[in-house]
Amino acid sequence: KGAILNIADGTSSITSTKLFEHYSPITIGTLVFENPLPVELLRFDVSCQVQNRVISWSTATETNSDYFVVERSFNGINFHEIAQVQGAGNSNVVNNYSTVDDEFISGNIYYRLKQVDFDGTAKVFDIQVVNCDGENQIVLVKPNPFKEIIEIVASIDGNSRVDIFNSLGKVIHSEVSYLNGTKQIDLANLKPGVYMLRITESNGKVYNFKLVKN
């Protein structure tokens, strides 16, 4: 009953769904009109720095732009928010934005940018993927993929906590080790699949690695 409003890609469509009991000459059709894009994105980049990644973007125009959300994923499918940056509201000039992801993560990392209007309407932009392993070699885990044993090569002062999680986020291995040199961990009892290795230094610094067991 009434009308259905479909909004996609800056175009709005209103289609009648009302049932008529008395007929008269009418024309049934669809009314289409253009909506201004809330944000015109010029660029969205992720760059490797020492021990972190810098996520930056620029807009040419913004209309009713409340804020931006930067999301991160390890598989390109499941994303979670890591930063929120205030938008410009209404602007016809170029605005530049940036935020830093300083958590140490090995392998491919996926980032996604979301823009949210004042009314809560959100638009998601294209995904960017980056691999900064060549920039961060303080901790190395090998081989990866592995069959039974992994080696952690590190130069960390003091004891560190080593945790391994399964795909459901459950801890399946945990130990405290002195990681200055090479440390072997036997994971022959694990089933083939994807796991997450987390190393936490005594000062709270965290290193995350995605592991694949064949």
Backbone hydrogen bonds, N-H to C=O, Kabsch-Sander energy under -0.5 kcal/mol:
donor,donor_aa,acceptor,acceptor_aa,energy
4,I,15,T,-1.6
6,N,4,I,-0.6
6,N,13,S,-2.1
7,I,5,L,-0.5
8,A,6,N,-0.5
8,A,11,T,-2.1
11,T,8,A,-1.8
12,S,33,F,-2.0
13,S,6,N,-2.1
14,I,31,L,-1.5
15,T,4,I,-1.6
15,T,13,S,-0.5
16,S,29,G,-0.6
17,T,2,G,-1.8
29,G,27,T,-0.5
31,L,14,I,-1.4
32,V,30,T,-0.6
33,F,12,S,-1.3
35,N,10,G,-2.7
40,E,61,T,-2.3
41,L,39,V,-0.7
42,L,58,S,-2.7
43,R,58,S,-1.3
45,D,56,S,-3.1
47,S,54,V,-2.3
49,Q,52,N,-2.8
51,Q,49,Q,-0.6
52,N,49,Q,-1.1
53,R,101,D,-2.2
54,V,47,S,-2.6
55,I,53,R,-0.6
55,I,99,T,-2.8
56,S,45,D,-2.7
56,S,54,V,-0.6
57,W,97,Y,-2.0
58,S,43,R,-1.7
59,T,95,N,-2.3
60,A,40,E,-3.1
61,T,40,E,-0.7
62,E,91,S,-2.7
63,T,38,P,-3.8
65,S,89,G,-2.9
66,D,64,N,-0.7
66,D,116,V,-1.9
67,Y,116,V,-1.7
68,F,85,V,-3.5
69,V,114,K,-3.1
70,V,83,A,-2.5
71,E,69,V,-0.5
71,E,112,R,-2.9
72,R,80,H,-2.7
73,S,110,Y,-2.4
79,F,77,I,-0.7
80,H,72,R,-1.9
82,I,70,V,-2.8
83,A,70,V,-1.4
85,V,68,F,-2.6
87,G,66,D,-2.7
89,G,65,S,-1.7
90,N,88,A,-1.2
91,S,62,E,-2.7
95,N,59,T,-2.0
97,Y,57,W,-3.0
99,T,55,I,-2.3
101,D,53,R,-2.9
102,D,100,V,-0.7
104,F,206,V,-1.2
106,S,208,N,-2.3
109,I,130,V,-2.7
110,Y,73,S,-2.8
111,Y,128,Q,-3.4
112,R,71,E,-2.4
113,L,126,D,-0.5
114,K,69,V,-2.7
115,Q,123,K,-2.9
116,V,67,Y,-2.9
117,D,121,T,-3.3
118,F,64,N,-1.4
120,G,117,D,-1.6
123,K,115,Q,-2.6
125,F,113,L,-3.0
128,Q,111,Y,-2.8
130,V,109,I,-2.4
132,C,107,G,-0.5
135,E,132,C,-1.7
136,N,132,C,-1.1
137,Q,135,E,-0.5
140,L,153,V,-2.7
142,K,151,E,-2.3
146,F,212,V,-2.3
150,I,185,I,-2.2
151,E,142,K,-3.7
152,I,183,K,-3.4
153,V,140,L,-3.4
153,V,151,E,-0.6
154,A,152,I,-0.6
154,A,181,G,-2.4
155,S,138,I,-0.8
156,I,179,L,-2.7
160,S,177,S,-3.3
161,R,200,T,-2.6
162,V,175,E,-3.4
163,D,161,R,-0.5
163,D,198,R,-2.8
164,I,173,H,-2.5
165,F,196,M,-3.0
166,N,170,K,-2.1
169,G,166,N,-1.9
172,I,164,I,-3.0
173,H,164,I,-1.2
175,E,162,V,-2.0
177,S,160,S,-2.9
177,S,175,E,-0.5
179,L,158,G,-0.6
179,L,177,S,-0.9
180,N,178,Y,-1.2
181,G,154,A,-3.0
183,K,152,I,-2.3
185,I,150,I,-2.5
187,L,148,E,-3.6
187,L,185,I,-0.7
190,L,187,L,-1.6
193,G,213,K,-1.3
195,Y,211,L,-3.0
196,M,165,F,-2.2
197,L,209,F,-3.3
198,R,163,D,-3.3
198,R,196,M,-0.5
199,I,207,Y,-2.7
200,T,161,R,-2.7
201,E,199,I,-0.5
201,E,205,K,-3.0
202,S,159,N,-0.5
204,G,201,E,-1.7
207,Y,199,I,-2.5
208,N,104,F,-2.5
209,F,197,L,-2.6
211,L,195,Y,-3.2
211,L,209,F,-0.6
213,K,193,G,-3.0
214,N,146,F,-2.6
214,N,212,V,-0.5
